[in-house]
Amino acid sequence: MKERILNLLKELRWSEDLSDKLTVTTFHSWAYKLLKELEGDKAPGVIDEVDANVLFKEALRLSNIDLRKGRGLFKEISRIRQDFPVFEPRNKDLRTAYFFYKGLLSRYGVVDFDDLMLRIAELFRDKDVLQQIGKRWSYILVDEFQDVNRVQFELVKALSTNHVTIIGDPDQSIYSFRGADSGSIRRFITEFPDAEVITLDIAYRCHQEILDSGSAVLGHSECKARTIRSNKGKGPKIVVKGFKNPDQEAKWIAETVESLTGAMSFEAINFSRSNVPNDEYRLPEIAVLLRVHSLKNPIEKAFLRKGIPFRETKGRSPMENDDVRAVSRLMRIVMDENAQFHKSRLIMEKGLTEKDIESCVSAWKKGDKREAIRLLGADPENMLLKIFLKGLESNDVEEIALQFKSDVDLLGIDLECVNLMTMHSAKGLEFPVVFIPRCEEDVVPLKGGDEDEERRLFYVALTRAEKMVYITYCFENKGKSKFIKSFPKEAYLDEIVLPVRTKKKKKRPKQGSLF
Ligand SMILES: Nc1ncnc2c1ncn2[C@@H]1O[C@H](COP(=O)(O)OP(=O)(O)OP(=O)(O)O)[C@@H](O)[C@H]1O
């Protein structure tokens, strides 16, 4: 991102070289660097969400709380610590689990993501610290402000003596389940009444049909429809198709992808191109966006059957890759021989003994990384691991873990394959062609979800498309999503695809025996 900004400045013939003055970072990575600077060697390590869950389960066991309650309690604890000021939980189980969890974090000398932000908020209470840190940046710009939580809001507020610009779209707030405060932009405007509000109402990505349909879906939420004009004007209509079941739907998606990319298989030639623009696309220009990851199976099968390469982007951190994770734990142990938490996890996850770990550390310290990786039971040829190791040459392990939130960041999106991902992980991306399957009631909007947030999520999915949107649903299930029903009539083409009935073979009359 920093490179892109510097290149843009060059294009704009900006005379000053800003490469040393410009910091581009995430909240967590920024907080970690500050913590390390302010607390030096005493600064705790950071554990990600997966490790935090492991530790929380340990806390539940220690406090004799039913593990089945774990998920809900952990969500609640995270919510509490993303609020500001943090309040003490009233619920007895929650209070006990929280107490043990905090104890474990401190015993292992680690913080989780929520704690990390809270620590900085705590440090900023000291006016001198705040002044010392604040004067480093003359201008602060926060992007995707609709996704900040209350603690992050307070940090930005604390730094508001600098010139602060926030950018965001309240209609794309889709992370309230993770603690984001969907009202943060509104709150900012209320708390800083002198702030100049600039409304960006021209869209450069999508055609008018997509914007109008997205606005119509939002029109039913508290955000209310906005009028956004496309500088591209009108484009192809959104294609909506209903199928009998997910297999037929997936088959059609695979055929359409094949046709869009000019594939020449026998079936592709036979397949009707009536809904396909004349252009040919490359596979990475196509994305299939799912409401939940578990809907992927029929689509994967259909792609495999046709030999269409696809890449699944789970929106997960590359740190969740087994090999990367093992080496990252080793790095933490190399840096700090008391990194008990990571030692215990290596023993559990890789079946190593204390002695094995010592051998890994010693090989690593001697510079024999390949041997250390082999001893860990990891694959030195793993591509993600190779990229991770490259990153380690110029960053410390915590930095990498915090910087690269998904493998899209690490690998780049431009592999020669279709992108299969959730609507959430598509946030911020764009593709010439977008498929949105399973747009039926109970899936879109998801049963039990917050309907306003579901509308915003669908809006995000729709507006990833630069040109074509194909929305499909299965009528065998609960039927077409009400979101589609709110599209303006002139923005889409609606069609039901009935399964082709294969003619039953007529029974051959049995020839009577001549004898
Ligand atoms: N002034 C402009 N002129 C031409 N194209 C533009 C302009 N501004 C943005 N674009 C293009 O419009 C698309 C969307 O821009 P960008 O990603 O910055 O918007 P965004 O508001 O962050 O989008 P979203 O939040 O929906 O992901 C990009 O392809 C970008 O190159």
The ligand as an ORCA input file, in Angstrom:
! r2SCAN-3c Opt
* xyz 0 1
  N     -11.195      9.785     -9.395
  C     -11.195      8.573     -9.947
  N     -11.137      8.437    -11.278
  C     -11.162      7.209    -11.857
  N     -11.237      6.062    -11.173
  C     -11.299      6.139     -9.852
  C     -11.278      7.381     -9.156
  N     -11.359      7.130     -7.825
  C     -11.430      5.793     -7.693
  N     -11.386      5.197     -8.900
  C     -11.461      3.747     -9.151
  O     -12.678      3.277     -8.592
  C     -12.495      2.010     -7.982
  C     -12.893      2.081     -6.529
  O     -12.011      2.945     -5.848
  P     -11.577      2.690     -4.343
  O     -11.221      1.256     -4.197
  O     -10.632      3.727     -3.956
  O     -12.966      2.991     -3.656
  P     -13.462      2.572     -2.224
  O     -14.441      3.614     -1.832
  O     -12.334      2.263     -1.331
  O     -14.251      1.254     -2.583
  P     -14.892      0.188     -1.572
  O     -14.912      0.790     -0.210
  O     -16.264     -0.031     -2.162
  O     -14.040     -1.013     -1.707
  C     -11.027      1.640     -8.170
  O     -10.942      0.819     -9.313
  C     -10.357      2.974     -8.443
  O      -9.229      2.832     -9.269
*
